[in-house]
Amino acid sequence: MREFQYETCCIESTAELINDMIDSATKVTLDTILRHCRGIEEWAEGHGYGRWLPLERDLYVGYYRGRFLGVRCYYVDWSGIEFIWTRREA
């Protein structure tokens, strides 16, 4: 069911797009992100998470659903950086 693919992060986007996304956001759980976002485990591993510090134990990471470029997205707010997954139509 993981139909959402990594798209971009706020550093590689514009403030206007990111602010619109944040304004449309609803908080979700890590379980929701894990169900919908392809490659989230690899993303977590690449950001220092693993056996000794699993992502689910980091209380300072937020998980959200919103809209980016007019389409539904999920994003992870990590250290003030939003990492965004979207569903691209075939």
N, C-alpha and C positions, 0 to 999 in steps of 0.2 A: 504493500500500500504506500510505500515511500515515493510519492510522485513529485515531491518538491526537490529541486536541485539547487545547489549553491549558486548564487547569482553574483553577489558583490558584497562589499562592506562600505560603511559610511565614508571612509577615507577615500574610496575610489568613486564616490558619487557626489551629488550636490547637496548643499544644505537644504534647499527647497524640497527636493524629493525626500530626504530623510525626515525633515520636519513634518511633511504631509503624512508619511508612514507612521511616525510616532503619534501624531494626532489621531490616527484611525486605529490605534493599537488596543488590543485586549490582552491582558495577562493570561498565559496558559501555563501548563505544567511541563516539566522535562519529559514526562511520558508522552505528552502530545507531540512534542518536537521529535522524539525518537520514533513515533509512529509515522510521521509525515515527511521527515527530512532525510534524504539520501546522503550518506557520507558524514553524518554528524559524529560518528565514533572516530573517524579519521581526523575530522576537524578538532575534536577534543584532544586526541593524542598529540596532534601537532601544536597544541597550545599548552602542553605540559600536564595534561590529565592522564591518569592511568591507575595502576594498582594502588599506589600510595596516596594519591589524591584523585578520587573519582569525581567526575563532573557533578554528580548529584549531591556531593557533600560541600560544594562551594556555594555558600549562602549569598554571595555577592554577584552571582550571575542571574540575569532575568531572562524569561522566555515569553515571547509575544506572538500574536497573530495580528496582521494588519494588511495594508494595501501598499504596494510599491509599483510604480509605473502603471497604475490602474488595475493591477491583478493582485489576487490574494497572495500573501506571503507569510512566512514565519521567520522570526529573527531572534537571535541570541544577543543580549546586551552583555558584553564582556569587557570590563574595565573601561566603560564609556564608549566602546566601539560596537556598532551594530553590524552583525554578520547576517546576511539576508539569503533566504532560500525562497525561490518562486517555482510555480508550476508553468512550464512552457507548453503551449499547445503544439501538437504535431502538425 
